[in-house]
C-alpha cells in the first residue's frame, strides 16, 4: 500500500509544479508578457530621454542667444524684418 502512495504523491507534486509553470503567477506566458512590457517601456524611455535632451538643448540655446528666439519668431509667428518680403511655400 505504501509502495503505491509514494509514486502517486510524487506524480501529484510533479503535476502541481508543472501546472504552476504553465498557468501560475510565474508562468512562462506571463514571463514573456512581462518581457514584452519591459521592452516597450525601455523604448518609451529612450524616446522620452531623446525628447528631454532635445528640449534641454533648446532651452540652452534660448538662454545663450537671440538667434534661436528670432528663428522661433520667424517660423512660428511669421516675424519679418523691416524691408523684408515674406514668402510662404506650402506643400
Secondary structure by P-SEA (a helix, b strand, c coil): caaaaaaaaaaaaaaaaaaaaccccccaaaaaaaaaaaaaaaaaaaaaaaaaaaaaaaaaaaaccaaaaaaaaaaccccccccbbbbbbcc
